[in-house]
């Protein structure tokens, strides 16, 4: 299997959602999937009885899918955005290394 990158996944989702999906529609799906993550966590922690065959893994993949899809149809380069946001956070919270430095070390 080839290595999956944000860029490749974003390009794939841009193609997949080329027509017919809006940011709002994808956001509604994202919220729905976040609710499903909450359901699984509640089941895992015993606050709710298990009622379906969903898994945390599957639901997190769905959350990531829709979040990246929203970025994709809005032409947001997530790799650049994540590095920039992390750089700001490491300064704000006085942390080291930042993600960019970490990637250079590995």
Secondary structure as the mmCIF struct_conf table of DSSP 4:
data_model
#
loop_
_struct_conf.conf_type_id
_struct_conf.id
_struct_conf.beg_label_comp_id
_struct_conf.beg_label_asym_id
_struct_conf.beg_label_seq_id
_struct_conf.end_label_comp_id
_struct_conf.end_label_asym_id
_struct_conf.end_label_seq_id
HELX_LH_PP_P HELX_LH_PP_P1 UNK A 2 UNK A 4
HELX_RH_AL_P HELX_RH_AL_P1 UNK A 6 UNK A 16
TURN_TY1_P TURN_TY1_P1 UNK A 17 UNK A 20
HELX_RH_AL_P HELX_RH_AL_P2 UNK A 23 UNK A 44
TURN_TY1_P TURN_TY1_P2 UNK A 45 UNK A 46
BEND BEND1 UNK A 47 UNK A 48
BEND BEND2 UNK A 52 UNK A 52
HELX_RH_AL_P HELX_RH_AL_P3 UNK A 56 UNK A 73
TURN_TY1_P TURN_TY1_P3 UNK A 74 UNK A 75
HELX_RH_AL_P HELX_RH_AL_P4 UNK A 78 UNK A 92
TURN_TY1_P TURN_TY1_P4 UNK A 93 UNK A 94
BEND BEND3 UNK A 96 UNK A 97
HELX_RH_AL_P HELX_RH_AL_P5 UNK A 99 UNK A 105
#
